[in-house]
């Protein structure tokens, strides 16, 4: 029997999120959103599950993050 994490990771679609603008002058809540997505450096791209929660997090800070196709 496959592990649960193996089946969910492969079957779920992914989105690529890019951190393209600095959050130096942004509020603390915006900084915490960027950090919680695992973004540390400018122009870094991470893959996350395509869920409403992830898209909502990106929608909170559209001036700092973008979804890359």
CHARMM internal coordinates of N, CA and C (Angstrom, degrees):
IC EDIT
DIST 1 N 1 CA 1.4539
DIST 1 CA 1 C 1.5324
ANGL 1 N 1 CA 1 C 108.64
DIST 1 C 2 N 1.3519
ANGL 1 CA 1 C 2 N 118.09
DIHE 1 N 1 CA 1 C 2 N 129.60
DIST 2 N 2 CA 1.4705
ANGL 1 C 2 N 2 CA 120.02
DIHE 1 CA 1 C 2 N 2 CA 179.96
DIST 2 CA 2 C 1.5170
ANGL 2 N 2 CA 2 C 110.93
DIHE 1 C 2 N 2 CA 2 C -72.36
DIST 2 C 3 N 1.3063
ANGL 2 CA 2 C 3 N 114.16
DIHE 2 N 2 CA 2 C 3 N 152.55
DIST 3 N 3 CA 1.4619
ANGL 2 C 3 N 3 CA 119.27
DIHE 2 CA 2 C 3 N 3 CA 177.14
DIST 3 CA 3 C 1.5182
ANGL 3 N 3 CA 3 C 109.78
DIHE 2 C 3 N 3 CA 3 C -66.45
DIST 3 C 4 N 1.3047
ANGL 3 CA 3 C 4 N 114.44
DIHE 3 N 3 CA 3 C 4 N 154.56
DIST 4 N 4 CA 1.4647
ANGL 3 C 4 N 4 CA 119.58
DIHE 3 CA 3 C 4 N 4 CA -178.50
DIST 4 CA 4 C 1.5256
ANGL 4 N 4 CA 4 C 111.79
DIHE 3 C 4 N 4 CA 4 C -62.86
DIST 4 C 5 N 1.3245
ANGL 4 CA 4 C 5 N 117.84
DIHE 4 N 4 CA 4 C 5 N -40.03
DIST 5 N 5 CA 1.4606
ANGL 4 C 5 N 5 CA 121.27
DIHE 4 CA 4 C 5 N 5 CA -177.52
DIST 5 CA 5 C 1.5305
ANGL 5 N 5 CA 5 C 111.49
DIHE 4 C 5 N 5 CA 5 C -66.45
DIST 5 C 6 N 1.3350
ANGL 5 CA 5 C 6 N 117.27
DIHE 5 N 5 CA 5 C 6 N -31.44
DIST 6 N 6 CA 1.4615
ANGL 5 C 6 N 6 CA 119.96
DIHE 5 CA 5 C 6 N 6 CA -179.94
DIST 6 CA 6 C 1.5210
ANGL 6 N 6 CA 6 C 111.42
DIHE 5 C 6 N 6 CA 6 C -69.15
DIST 6 C 7 N 1.3158
ANGL 6 CA 6 C 7 N 117.42
DIHE 6 N 6 CA 6 C 7 N -38.72
DIST 7 N 7 CA 1.4577
ANGL 6 C 7 N 7 CA 119.84
DIHE 6 CA 6 C 7 N 7 CA -177.32
DIST 7 CA 7 C 1.5214
ANGL 7 N 7 CA 7 C 111.79
DIHE 6 C 7 N 7 CA 7 C -74.94
DIST 7 C 8 N 1.3243
ANGL 7 CA 7 C 8 N 117.89
DIHE 7 N 7 CA 7 C 8 N -37.33
DIST 8 N 8 CA 1.4625
ANGL 7 C 8 N 8 CA 119.20
DIHE 7 CA 7 C 8 N 8 CA -176.90
DIST 8 CA 8 C 1.5225
ANGL 8 N 8 CA 8 C 111.94
DIHE 7 C 8 N 8 CA 8 C -75.90
DIST 8 C 9 N 1.3203
ANGL 8 CA 8 C 9 N 118.68
DIHE 8 N 8 CA 8 C 9 N -33.86
DIST 9 N 9 CA 1.4559
ANGL 8 C 9 N 9 CA 120.83
DIHE 8 CA 8 C 9 N 9 CA -177.48
DIST 9 CA 9 C 1.5195
ANGL 9 N 9 CA 9 C 112.30
DIHE 8 C 9 N 9 CA 9 C -67.97
DIST 9 C 10 N 1.3109
ANGL 9 CA 9 C 10 N 118.03
DIHE 9 N 9 CA 9 C 10 N -38.48
DIST 10 N 10 CA 1.4478
ANGL 9 C 10 N 10 CA 120.61
DIHE 9 CA 9 C 10 N 10 CA -175.41
DIST 10 CA 10 C 1.5271
ANGL 10 N 10 CA 10 C 112.25
DIHE 9 C 10 N 10 CA 10 C -81.01
DIST 10 C 11 N 1.3218
ANGL 10 CA 10 C 11 N 117.56
DIHE 10 N 10 CA 10 C 11 N -32.82
DIST 11 N 11 CA 1.4552
ANGL 10 C 11 N 11 CA 119.69
DIHE 10 CA 10 C 11 N 11 CA -174.68
DIST 11 CA 11 C 1.5318
ANGL 11 N 11 CA 11 C 112.76
DIHE 10 C 11 N 11 CA 11 C -84.37
DIST 11 C 12 N 1.3128
ANGL 11 CA 11 C 12 N 117.36
DIHE 11 N 11 CA 11 C 12 N -19.74
DIST 12 N 12 CA 1.4591
ANGL 11 C 12 N 12 CA 120.38
DIHE 11 CA 11 C 12 N 12 CA -176.66
DIST 12 CA 12 C 1.5260
ANGL 12 N 12 CA 12 C 110.62
DIHE 11 C 12 N 12 CA 12 C -87.15
DIST 12 C 13 N 1.3417
ANGL 12 CA 12 C 13 N 117.45
DIHE 12 N 12 CA 12 C 13 N 133.64
DIST 13 N 13 CA 1.4667
ANGL 12 C 13 N 13 CA 119.17
DIHE 12 CA 12 C 13 N 13 CA 177.56
DIST 13 CA 13 C 1.5267
ANGL 13 N 13 CA 13 C 111.33
DIHE 12 C 13 N 13 CA 13 C -67.06
DIST 13 C 14 N 1.3202
ANGL 13 CA 13 C 14 N 115.50
DIHE 13 N 13 CA 13 C 14 N 156.03
DIST 14 N 14 CA 1.4648
ANGL 13 C 14 N 14 CA 121.81
DIHE 13 CA 13 C 14 N 14 CA -176.45
DIST 14 CA 14 C 1.5255
ANGL 14 N 14 CA 14 C 110.11
DIHE 13 C 14 N 14 CA 14 C -117.20
DIST 14 C 15 N 1.3243
ANGL 14 CA 14 C 15 N 115.53
DIHE 14 N 14 CA 14 C 15 N 153.18
DIST 15 N 15 CA 1.4601
ANGL 14 C 15 N 15 CA 121.23
DIHE 14 CA 14 C 15 N 15 CA 169.18
DIST 15 CA 15 C 1.5195
ANGL 15 N 15 CA 15 C 107.18
DIHE 14 C 15 N 15 CA 15 C -121.43
DIST 15 C 16 N 1.3101
ANGL 15 CA 15 C 16 N 115.70
DIHE 15 N 15 CA 15 C 16 N 148.86
DIST 16 N 16 CA 1.4610
ANGL 15 C 16 N 16 CA 121.75
DIHE 15 CA 15 C 16 N 16 CA 177.57
DIST 16 CA 16 C 1.5171
ANGL 16 N 16 CA 16 C 107.57
DIHE 15 C 16 N 16 CA 16 C -105.08
DIST 16 C 17 N 1.3293
ANGL 16 CA 16 C 17 N 116.12
DIHE 16 N 16 CA 16 C 17 N 123.59
DIST 17 N 17 CA 1.4629
ANGL 16 C 17 N 17 CA 122.69
DIHE 16 CA 16 C 17 N 17 CA -176.98
DIST 17 CA 17 C 1.5199
ANGL 17 N 17 CA 17 C 108.40
DIHE 16 C 17 N 17 CA 17 C -112.39
DIST 17 C 18 N 1.3354
ANGL 17 CA 17 C 18 N 116.15
DIHE 17 N 17 CA 17 C 18 N 129.98
DIST 18 N 18 CA 1.4561
ANGL 17 C 18 N 18 CA 121.20
DIHE 17 CA 17 C 18 N 18 CA 179.88
DIST 18 CA 18 C 1.5327
ANGL 18 N 18 CA 18 C 109.64
DIHE 17 C 18 N 18 CA 18 C -112.96
DIST 18 C 19 N 1.3264
ANGL 18 CA 18 C 19 N 115.22
DIHE 18 N 18 CA 18 C 19 N 135.28
DIST 19 N 19 CA 1.4634
ANGL 18 C 19 N 19 CA 123.11
DIHE 18 CA 18 C 19 N 19 CA 175.01
DIST 19 CA 19 C 1.5254
ANGL 19 N 19 CA 19 C 106.13
DIHE 18 C 19 N 19 CA 19 C -95.97
DIST 19 C 20 N 1.3398
ANGL 19 CA 19 C 20 N 116.69
DIHE 19 N 19 CA 19 C 20 N 105.39
DIST 20 N 20 CA 1.4586
ANGL 19 C 20 N 20 CA 119.25
DIHE 19 CA 19 C 20 N 20 CA -169.66
DIST 20 CA 20 C 1.5220
ANGL 20 N 20 CA 20 C 114.89
DIHE 19 C 20 N 20 CA 20 C -116.95
DIST 20 C 21 N 1.3145
ANGL 20 CA 20 C 21 N 118.87
DIHE 20 N 20 CA 20 C 21 N -6.05
DIST 21 N 21 CA 1.4626
ANGL 20 C 21 N 21 CA 119.96
DIHE 20 CA 20 C 21 N 21 CA 179.03
DIST 21 CA 21 C 1.5297
ANGL 21 N 21 CA 21 C 109.29
DIHE 20 C 21 N 21 CA 21 C -139.15
DIST 21 C 22 N 1.3170
ANGL 21 CA 21 C 22 N 117.31
DIHE 21 N 21 CA 21 C 22 N 138.74
DIST 22 N 22 CA 1.4550
ANGL 21 C 22 N 22 CA 122.67
DIHE 21 CA 21 C 22 N 22 CA -174.44
DIST 22 CA 22 C 1.5278
ANGL 22 N 22 CA 22 C 112.29
DIHE 21 C 22 N 22 CA 22 C -64.96
DIST 22 C 23 N 1.3281
ANGL 22 CA 22 C 23 N 115.21
DIHE 22 N 22 CA 22 C 23 N 146.28
DIST 23 N 23 CA 1.4672
ANGL 22 C 23 N 23 CA 120.12
DIHE 22 CA 22 C 23 N 23 CA 178.03
DIST 23 CA 23 C 1.5254
ANGL 23 N 23 CA 23 C 112.34
DIHE 22 C 23 N 23 CA 23 C -103.66
DIST 23 C 24 N 1.3065
ANGL 23 CA 23 C 24 N 118.22
DIHE 23 N 23 CA 23 C 24 N 22.18
DIST 24 N 24 CA 1.4618
ANGL 23 C 24 N 24 CA 121.96
DIHE 23 CA 23 C 24 N 24 CA -175.85
DIST 24 CA 24 C 1.5381
ANGL 24 N 24 CA 24 C 111.16
DIHE 23 C 24 N 24 CA 24 C -56.04
DIST 24 C 25 N 1.3102
ANGL 24 CA 24 C 25 N 118.70
DIHE 24 N 24 CA 24 C 25 N -46.37
DIST 25 N 25 CA 1.4602
ANGL 24 C 25 N 25 CA 121.39
DIHE 24 CA 24 C 25 N 25 CA -177.61
DIST 25 CA 25 C 1.5320
ANGL 25 N 25 CA 25 C 112.93
DIHE 24 C 25 N 25 CA 25 C -96.06
DIST 25 C 26 N 1.3239
ANGL 25 CA 25 C 26 N 117.25
DIHE 25 N 25 CA 25 C 26 N 10.69
DIST 26 N 26 CA 1.4646
ANGL 25 C 26 N 26 CA 121.40
DIHE 25 CA 25 C 26 N 26 CA -178.04
DIST 26 CA 26 C 1.5299
ANGL 26 N 26 CA 26 C 110.50
DIHE 25 C 26 N 26 CA 26 C -85.58
DIST 26 C 27 N 1.3204
ANGL 26 CA 26 C 27 N 117.17
DIHE 26 N 26 CA 26 C 27 N 157.89
DIST 27 N 27 CA 1.4688
ANGL 26 C 27 N 27 CA 120.49
DIHE 26 CA 26 C 27 N 27 CA 176.72
DIST 27 CA 27 C 1.5371
ANGL 27 N 27 CA 27 C 111.44
DIHE 26 C 27 N 27 CA 27 C -63.52
DIST 27 C 28 N 1.3244
ANGL 27 CA 27 C 28 N 116.42
DIHE 27 N 27 CA 27 C 28 N 160.63
DIST 28 N 28 CA 1.4618
ANGL 27 C 28 N 28 CA 121.56
DIHE 27 CA 27 C 28 N 28 CA -178.52
DIST 28 CA 28 C 1.5239
ANGL 28 N 28 CA 28 C 112.02
DIHE 27 C 28 N 28 CA 28 C -59.72
DIST 28 C 29 N 1.3210
ANGL 28 CA 28 C 29 N 117.13
DIHE 28 N 28 CA 28 C 29 N -34.59
DIST 29 N 29 CA 1.4614
ANGL 28 C 29 N 29 CA 119.09
DIHE 28 CA 28 C 29 N 29 CA -179.73
DIST 29 CA 29 C 1.5226
ANGL 29 N 29 CA 29 C 111.74
DIHE 28 C 29 N 29 CA 29 C -64.47
DIST 29 C 30 N 1.3248
ANGL 29 CA 29 C 30 N 116.84
DIHE 29 N 29 CA 29 C 30 N -37.02
DIST 30 N 30 CA 1.4636
ANGL 29 C 30 N 30 CA 120.46
DIHE 29 CA 29 C 30 N 30 CA 177.96
DIST 30 CA 30 C 1.5250
ANGL 30 N 30 CA 30 C 110.14
DIHE 29 C 30 N 30 CA 30 C -67.56
DIST 30 C 31 N 1.3170
ANGL 30 CA 30 C 31 N 116.73
DIHE 30 N 30 CA 30 C 31 N -39.99
DIST 31 N 31 CA 1.4602
ANGL 30 C 31 N 31 CA 120.90
DIHE 30 CA 30 C 31 N 31 CA 178.43
DIST 31 CA 31 C 1.5256
ANGL 31 N 31 CA 31 C 110.47
DIHE 30 C 31 N 31 CA 31 C -63.04
DIST 31 C 32 N 1.3150
ANGL 31 CA 31 C 32 N 116.69
DIHE 31 N 31 CA 31 C 32 N -41.29
DIST 32 N 32 CA 1.4633
ANGL 31 C 32 N 32 CA 119.49
DIHE 31 CA 31 C 32 N 32 CA -178.80
DIST 32 CA 32 C 1.5204
ANGL 32 N 32 CA 32 C 111.59
DIHE 31 C 32 N 32 CA 32 C -68.01
DIST 32 C 33 N 1.3150
ANGL 32 CA 32 C 33 N 117.53
DIHE 32 N 32 CA 32 C 33 N -33.31
DIST 33 N 33 CA 1.4706
ANGL 32 C 33 N 33 CA 120.37
DIHE 32 CA 32 C 33 N 33 CA 176.83
DIST 33 CA 33 C 1.5193
ANGL 33 N 33 CA 33 C 110.42
DIHE 32 C 33 N 33 CA 33 C -64.61
DIST 33 C 34 N 1.3256
ANGL 33 CA 33 C 34 N 116.87
DIHE 33 N 33 CA 33 C 34 N -46.17
DIST 34 N 34 CA 1.4648
ANGL 33 C 34 N 34 CA 120.90
DIHE 33 CA 33 C 34 N 34 CA -179.91
DIST 34 CA 34 C 1.5155
ANGL 34 N 34 CA 34 C 110.04
DIHE 33 C 34 N 34 CA 34 C -62.41
DIST 34 C 35 N 1.3142
ANGL 34 CA 34 C 35 N 117.90
DIHE 34 N 34 CA 34 C 35 N -45.63
DIST 35 N 35 CA 1.4651
ANGL 34 C 35 N 35 CA 121.64
DIHE 34 CA 34 C 35 N 35 CA -179.45
DIST 35 CA 35 C 1.5308
ANGL 35 N 35 CA 35 C 111.62
DIHE 34 C 35 N 35 CA 35 C -65.43
DIST 35 C 36 N 1.3245
ANGL 35 CA 35 C 36 N 117.55
DIHE 35 N 35 CA 35 C 36 N -37.69
DIST 36 N 36 CA 1.4657
ANGL 35 C 36 N 36 CA 120.38
DIHE 35 CA 35 C 36 N 36 CA -178.10
DIST 36 CA 36 C 1.5260
ANGL 36 N 36 CA 36 C 111.94
DIHE 35 C 36 N 36 CA 36 C -66.55
DIST 36 C 37 N 1.3144
ANGL 36 CA 36 C 37 N 117.26
DIHE 36 N 36 CA 36 C 37 N -23.85
DIST 37 N 37 CA 1.4592
ANGL 36 C 37 N 37 CA 120.70
DIHE 36 CA 36 C 37 N 37 CA 176.79
DIST 37 CA 37 C 1.5272
ANGL 37 N 37 CA 37 C 111.83
DIHE 36 C 37 N 37 CA 37 C -81.67
DIST 37 C 38 N 1.3254
ANGL 37 CA 37 C 38 N 116.98
DIHE 37 N 37 CA 37 C 38 N -3.67
DIST 38 N 38 CA 1.4542
ANGL 37 C 38 N 38 CA 120.87
DIHE 37 CA 37 C 38 N 38 CA 177.38
DIST 38 CA 38 C 1.5075
ANGL 38 N 38 CA 38 C 114.09
DIHE 37 C 38 N 38 CA 38 C 88.52
DIST 38 C 39 N 1.3201
ANGL 38 CA 38 C 39 N 117.13
DIHE 38 N 38 CA 38 C 39 N 18.07
DIST 39 N 39 CA 1.4648
ANGL 38 C 39 N 39 CA 121.03
DIHE 38 CA 38 C 39 N 39 CA -179.05
DIST 39 CA 39 C 1.5212
ANGL 39 N 39 CA 39 C 109.57
DIHE 38 C 39 N 39 CA 39 C -95.54
DIST 39 C 40 N 1.3327
ANGL 39 CA 39 C 40 N 115.87
DIHE 39 N 39 CA 39 C 40 N 129.11
DIST 40 N 40 CA 1.4519
ANGL 39 C 40 N 40 CA 120.77
DIHE 39 CA 39 C 40 N 40 CA -177.04
DIST 40 CA 40 C 1.5162
ANGL 40 N 40 CA 40 C 112.98
DIHE 39 C 40 N 40 CA 40 C -120.92
DIST 40 C 41 N 1.3239
ANGL 40 CA 40 C 41 N 118.14
DIHE 40 N 40 CA 40 C 41 N -33.37
DIST 41 N 41 CA 1.4635
ANGL 40 C 41 N 41 CA 121.74
DIHE 40 CA 40 C 41 N 41 CA -174.33
DIST 41 CA 41 C 1.5237
ANGL 41 N 41 CA 41 C 110.47
DIHE 40 C 41 N 41 CA 41 C -121.81
DIST 41 C 42 N 1.3164
ANGL 41 CA 41 C 42 N 116.03
DIHE 41 N 41 CA 41 C 42 N 151.93
DIST 42 N 42 CA 1.4567
ANGL 41 C 42 N 42 CA 120.70
DIHE 41 CA 41 C 42 N 42 CA 176.61
DIST 42 CA 42 C 1.5233
ANGL 42 N 42 CA 42 C 110.51
DIHE 41 C 42 N 42 CA 42 C -60.96
DIST 42 C 43 N 1.3056
ANGL 42 CA 42 C 43 N 115.81
DIHE 42 N 42 CA 42 C 43 N 145.35
DIST 43 N 43 CA 1.4617
ANGL 42 C 43 N 43 CA 125.20
DIHE 42 CA 42 C 43 N 43 CA -178.98
DIST 43 CA 43 C 1.5235
ANGL 43 N 43 CA 43 C 113.36
DIHE 42 C 43 N 43 CA 43 C 64.04
DIST 43 C 44 N 1.3141
ANGL 43 CA 43 C 44 N 117.41
DIHE 43 N 43 CA 43 C 44 N 12.36
DIST 44 N 44 CA 1.4589
ANGL 43 C 44 N 44 CA 120.69
DIHE 43 CA 43 C 44 N 44 CA 175.66
DIST 44 CA 44 C 1.5248
ANGL 44 N 44 CA 44 C 108.52
DIHE 43 C 44 N 44 CA 44 C -75.27
DIST 44 C 45 N 1.3225
ANGL 44 CA 44 C 45 N 116.47
DIHE 44 N 44 CA 44 C 45 N 143.05
DIST 45 N 45 CA 1.4568
ANGL 44 C 45 N 45 CA 122.47
DIHE 44 CA 44 C 45 N 45 CA 178.53
DIST 45 CA 45 C 1.5175
ANGL 45 N 45 CA 45 C 108.29
DIHE 44 C 45 N 45 CA 45 C -121.19
DIST 45 C 46 N 1.3417
ANGL 45 CA 45 C 46 N 116.63
DIHE 45 N 45 CA 45 C 46 N 131.12
DIST 46 N 46 CA 1.4618
ANGL 45 C 46 N 46 CA 122.01
DIHE 45 CA 45 C 46 N 46 CA 176.77
DIST 46 CA 46 C 1.5174
ANGL 46 N 46 CA 46 C 108.75
DIHE 45 C 46 N 46 CA 46 C -123.80
DIST 46 C 47 N 1.3202
ANGL 46 CA 46 C 47 N 116.23
DIHE 46 N 46 CA 46 C 47 N 153.17
DIST 47 N 47 CA 1.4587
ANGL 46 C 47 N 47 CA 122.09
DIHE 46 CA 46 C 47 N 47 CA 174.84
DIST 47 CA 47 C 1.5152
ANGL 47 N 47 CA 47 C 108.00
DIHE 46 C 47 N 47 CA 47 C -104.72
DIST 47 C 48 N 1.3091
ANGL 47 CA 47 C 48 N 115.63
DIHE 47 N 47 CA 47 C 48 N 129.89
DIST 48 N 48 CA 1.4542
ANGL 47 C 48 N 48 CA 122.22
DIHE 47 CA 47 C 48 N 48 CA 178.78
DIST 48 CA 48 C 1.5263
ANGL 48 N 48 CA 48 C 108.23
DIHE 47 C 48 N 48 CA 48 C -132.50
DIST 48 C 49 N 1.3367
ANGL 48 CA 48 C 49 N 117.24
DIHE 48 N 48 CA 48 C 49 N 159.64
DIST 49 N 49 CA 1.4714
ANGL 48 C 49 N 49 CA 119.68
DIHE 48 CA 48 C 49 N 49 CA 177.74
DIST 49 CA 49 C 1.5245
ANGL 49 N 49 CA 49 C 110.51
DIHE 48 C 49 N 49 CA 49 C -61.10
DIST 49 C 50 N 1.3186
ANGL 49 CA 49 C 50 N 115.61
DIHE 49 N 49 CA 49 C 50 N 141.70
DIST 50 N 50 CA 1.4629
ANGL 49 C 50 N 50 CA 120.66
DIHE 49 CA 49 C 50 N 50 CA 179.47
DIST 50 CA 50 C 1.5241
ANGL 50 N 50 CA 50 C 108.78
DIHE 49 C 50 N 50 CA 50 C -82.34
DIST 50 C 51 N 1.3249
ANGL 50 CA 50 C 51 N 115.60
DIHE 50 N 50 CA 50 C 51 N 89.69
DIST 51 N 51 CA 1.4547
ANGL 50 C 51 N 51 CA 121.10
DIHE 50 CA 50 C 51 N 51 CA -179.97
DIST 51 CA 51 C 1.5252
ANGL 51 N 51 CA 51 C 109.08
DIHE 50 C 51 N 51 CA 51 C -127.62
DIST 51 C 52 N 1.3058
ANGL 51 CA 51 C 52 N 114.48
DIHE 51 N 51 CA 51 C 52 N 167.09
DIST 52 N 52 CA 1.4593
ANGL 51 C 52 N 52 CA 119.38
DIHE 51 CA 51 C 52 N 52 CA 178.18
DIST 52 CA 52 C 1.5267
ANGL 52 N 52 CA 52 C 111.20
DIHE 51 C 52 N 52 CA 52 C -62.74
DIST 52 C 53 N 1.3262
ANGL 52 CA 52 C 53 N 117.06
DIHE 52 N 52 CA 52 C 53 N -34.13
DIST 53 N 53 CA 1.4646
ANGL 52 C 53 N 53 CA 120.60
DIHE 52 CA 52 C 53 N 53 CA -179.84
DIST 53 CA 53 C 1.5284
ANGL 53 N 53 CA 53 C 111.13
DIHE 52 C 53 N 53 CA 53 C -65.95
DIST 53 C 54 N 1.3191
ANGL 53 CA 53 C 54 N 117.18
DIHE 53 N 53 CA 53 C 54 N -43.34
DIST 54 N 54 CA 1.4723
ANGL 53 C 54 N 54 CA 120.51
DIHE 53 CA 53 C 54 N 54 CA 179.52
DIST 54 CA 54 C 1.5246
ANGL 54 N 54 CA 54 C 110.90
DIHE 53 C 54 N 54 CA 54 C -66.58
DIST 54 C 55 N 1.3166
ANGL 54 CA 54 C 55 N 116.56
DIHE 54 N 54 CA 54 C 55 N -45.21
DIST 55 N 55 CA 1.4656
ANGL 54 C 55 N 55 CA 119.70
DIHE 54 CA 54 C 55 N 55 CA 179.16
DIST 55 CA 55 C 1.5262
ANGL 55 N 55 CA 55 C 110.82
DIHE 54 C 55 N 55 CA 55 C -64.36
DIST 55 C 56 N 1.3289
ANGL 55 CA 55 C 56 N 117.38
DIHE 55 N 55 CA 55 C 56 N -33.81
DIST 56 N 56 CA 1.4515
ANGL 55 C 56 N 56 CA 121.05
DIHE 55 CA 55 C 56 N 56 CA 177.42
DIST 56 CA 56 C 1.5197
ANGL 56 N 56 CA 56 C 112.10
DIHE 55 C 56 N 56 CA 56 C -67.47
DIST 56 C 57 N 1.3380
ANGL 56 CA 56 C 57 N 116.44
DIHE 56 N 56 CA 56 C 57 N -38.55
DIST 57 N 57 CA 1.4681
ANGL 56 C 57 N 57 CA 120.58
DIHE 56 CA 56 C 57 N 57 CA 178.20
DIST 57 CA 57 C 1.5232
ANGL 57 N 57 CA 57 C 110.27
DIHE 56 C 57 N 57 CA 57 C -64.32
DIST 57 C 58 N 1.3348
ANGL 57 CA 57 C 58 N 116.96
DIHE 57 N 57 CA 57 C 58 N -41.52
DIST 58 N 58 CA 1.4659
ANGL 57 C 58 N 58 CA 120.60
DIHE 57 CA 57 C 58 N 58 CA 178.54
DIST 58 CA 58 C 1.5298
ANGL 58 N 58 CA 58 C 110.18
DIHE 57 C 58 N 58 CA 58 C -67.82
DIST 58 C 59 N 1.3210
ANGL 58 CA 58 C 59 N 116.70
DIHE 58 N 58 CA 58 C 59 N -36.09
DIST 59 N 59 CA 1.4678
ANGL 58 C 59 N 59 CA 120.61
DIHE 58 CA 58 C 59 N 59 CA -179.50
DIST 59 CA 59 C 1.5266
ANGL 59 N 59 CA 59 C 111.96
DIHE 58 C 59 N 59 CA 59 C -67.82
DIST 59 C 60 N 1.3257
ANGL 59 CA 59 C 60 N 117.95
DIHE 59 N 59 CA 59 C 60 N -23.73
DIST 60 N 60 CA 1.4650
ANGL 59 C 60 N 60 CA 120.97
DIHE 59 CA 59 C 60 N 60 CA 178.63
DIST 60 CA 60 C 1.5268
ANGL 60 N 60 CA 60 C 112.31
DIHE 59 C 60 N 60 CA 60 C -70.43
DIST 60 C 61 N 1.3255
ANGL 60 CA 60 C 61 N 116.81
DIHE 60 N 60 CA 60 C 61 N -28.63
DIST 61 N 61 CA 1.4595
ANGL 60 C 61 N 61 CA 120.92
DIHE 60 CA 60 C 61 N 61 CA -177.15
DIST 61 CA 61 C 1.5370
ANGL 61 N 61 CA 61 C 110.75
DIHE 60 C 61 N 61 CA 61 C -131.40
DIST 61 C 62 N 1.3339
ANGL 61 CA 61 C 62 N 117.84
DIHE 61 N 61 CA 61 C 62 N 60.12
DIST 62 N 62 CA 1.4789
ANGL 61 C 62 N 62 CA 119.19
DIHE 61 CA 61 C 62 N 62 CA -177.33
DIST 62 CA 62 C 1.5263
ANGL 62 N 62 CA 62 C 112.70
DIHE 61 C 62 N 62 CA 62 C -68.03
DIST 62 C 63 N 1.3266
ANGL 62 CA 62 C 63 N 117.16
DIHE 62 N 62 CA 62 C 63 N -17.46
DIST 63 N 63 CA 1.4644
ANGL 62 C 63 N 63 CA 120.38
DIHE 62 CA 62 C 63 N 63 CA 178.80
DIST 63 CA 63 C 1.5329
ANGL 63 N 63 CA 63 C 111.28
DIHE 62 C 63 N 63 CA 63 C -80.89
DIST 63 C 64 N 1.3461
ANGL 63 CA 63 C 64 N 117.93
DIHE 63 N 63 CA 63 C 64 N -8.01
DIST 64 N 64 CA 1.4661
ANGL 63 C 64 N 64 CA 120.98
DIHE 63 CA 63 C 64 N 64 CA 179.02
DIST 64 CA 64 C 1.5310
ANGL 64 N 64 CA 64 C 112.74
DIHE 63 C 64 N 64 CA 64 C -115.71
DIST 64 C 65 N 1.3283
ANGL 64 CA 64 C 65 N 116.75
DIHE 64 N 64 CA 64 C 65 N -29.75
DIST 65 N 65 CA 1.4612
ANGL 64 C 65 N 65 CA 121.90
DIHE 64 CA 64 C 65 N 65 CA -174.50
DIST 65 CA 65 C 1.5187
ANGL 65 N 65 CA 65 C 110.93
DIHE 64 C 65 N 65 CA 65 C -122.39
DIST 65 C 66 N 1.3240
ANGL 65 CA 65 C 66 N 115.17
DIHE 65 N 65 CA 65 C 66 N 155.08
DIST 66 N 66 CA 1.4688
ANGL 65 C 66 N 66 CA 119.94
DIHE 65 CA 65 C 66 N 66 CA 172.24
DIST 66 CA 66 C 1.5177
ANGL 66 N 66 CA 66 C 108.17
DIHE 65 C 66 N 66 CA 66 C -143.20
DIST 66 C 67 N 1.3183
ANGL 66 CA 66 C 67 N 114.77
DIHE 66 N 66 CA 66 C 67 N 154.96
DIST 67 N 67 CA 1.4602
ANGL 66 C 67 N 67 CA 121.32
DIHE 66 CA 66 C 67 N 67 CA 175.84
DIST 67 CA 67 C 1.5243
ANGL 67 N 67 CA 67 C 107.20
DIHE 66 C 67 N 67 CA 67 C -93.62
DIST 67 C 68 N 1.3313
ANGL 67 CA 67 C 68 N 115.13
DIHE 67 N 67 CA 67 C 68 N 123.63
DIST 68 N 68 CA 1.4651
ANGL 67 C 68 N 68 CA 121.86
DIHE 67 CA 67 C 68 N 68 CA -177.40
DIST 68 CA 68 C 1.5207
ANGL 68 N 68 CA 68 C 108.31
DIHE 67 C 68 N 68 CA 68 C -98.16
DIST 68 C 69 N 1.2981
ANGL 68 CA 68 C 69 N 116.31
DIHE 68 N 68 CA 68 C 69 N 136.11
DIST 69 N 69 CA 1.4782
ANGL 68 C 69 N 69 CA 120.26
DIHE 68 CA 68 C 69 N 69 CA 178.87
DIST 69 CA 69 C 1.4911
ANGL 69 N 69 CA 69 C 111.24
DIHE 68 C 69 N 69 CA 69 C -86.06
END
COOR INIT
IC SEED 1 N 1 CA 1 C
IC BUILD
